[in-house]
Amino acid sequence: MNFFLETIQVILLSIWYNLESFIHCFIAKKRKNISGEIVLITGAGSGIGRLMAQQFATLKTIVVMWDINQEGMKETATLAKENGAIRVHYYLCDCSDKNDVYRVADQVKREVGDVSILVNNAGIVTGKKFMDTPDALIEKTMEVNTMAHFWTYKAFLPAMIANNHGHLVSIASSAGLIGVNGLADYCASKFAAVGFAESVGLELLVSGKDGVKTTIVCPYFINTGMFDGCQTKWPRLLPILDPGYVAKKITEAILTDQVFLLIPKNIYIIAALKNILPMKQGILLGHYLGAFNLMDSFRGKKTEKRTKDGGRKVK
């Protein structure tokens, strides 16, 4: 190794990569064709999962949906078929249960084929202060928001590695980058999801499997009902996001192999400032942005129960 030569190489490549990034601000990146690909979306019975199923349907993909909400998946399946999906399959699956994930994953591989785009979207929030949150809810939050990603990766990543082709998508949260008052368990689960997805992405890159792409999505609060009651202090600066807009941005990020997607763009600035500002100034900024009172009026939505009948498939 030659320190001088490697240093020059890093400097020159850094200039080029920054120039390339600047150019892409004005010129749209080329979108990849995913027609015919098998896309699996967890938490597809409602919210962002449903909207993403519709987005992928318009791209002529085979859409596979997992959820604990049977009726919700039926509705999503109808919408996906209407939007042009080649085929639509849906299965009841409790993503917090490792054995259930592996069982349904095997069923998907037998009946549909190898998943090439995996979207880990399922998530829950308790909305309680840490000391007021029952142990069982803390465990469930970690199981759904974090551990489920481990099990779905274990189930579907081997085929992607073998083919050196695929895409892993983690729908995390801006609360996976910056701690939020009143969301200790949720933030912990999303920080873990971000770290896990980033680390696996690096493993793939180092092992030469550069055909398996990763996208980590960190949006602010989305108006899907999950954070009902939460209010933002400065709506123009940090708006409660429209679900349709978020689904379109996520789809665009996947099609252009964007590794990190933070929505809105102000989150990029806030996340960067968090790491360079003195602690007291960071707290001052948090007060200014209303970050310490976001959960004061939280209501959330009722948890949907899993039905007892088996999963169904629509062709």
Secondary structure, 3 states (H helix, E strand, C coil): CCHHHHHHHHHHHHHHHHHHHHHHCCCCCCCCCCCCCEEEEECCCCHHHHHHHHHHHHCCCEEEEEECCHHHHHHHHHHHHHCCCCEEEEEECCCCCHHHHHHHHHHHHHHCCCCCEEEECCCCCCCCCHHHCCHHHHHHHHHHHHHHHHHHHHHHHHHHHHHCCEEEEEECCHHHCCCCCCCHHHHHHHHHHHHHHHHHHHHHHHCCCCCEEEEEEEECCECCCCCCCCCCCCCCCCCCECHHHHHHHHHHHHHCCCCEEEECCHHHHHHHHHHHCCHHHHHHHHHHHCCCCCCCCCCCCCCCCCCCCCCCEEC
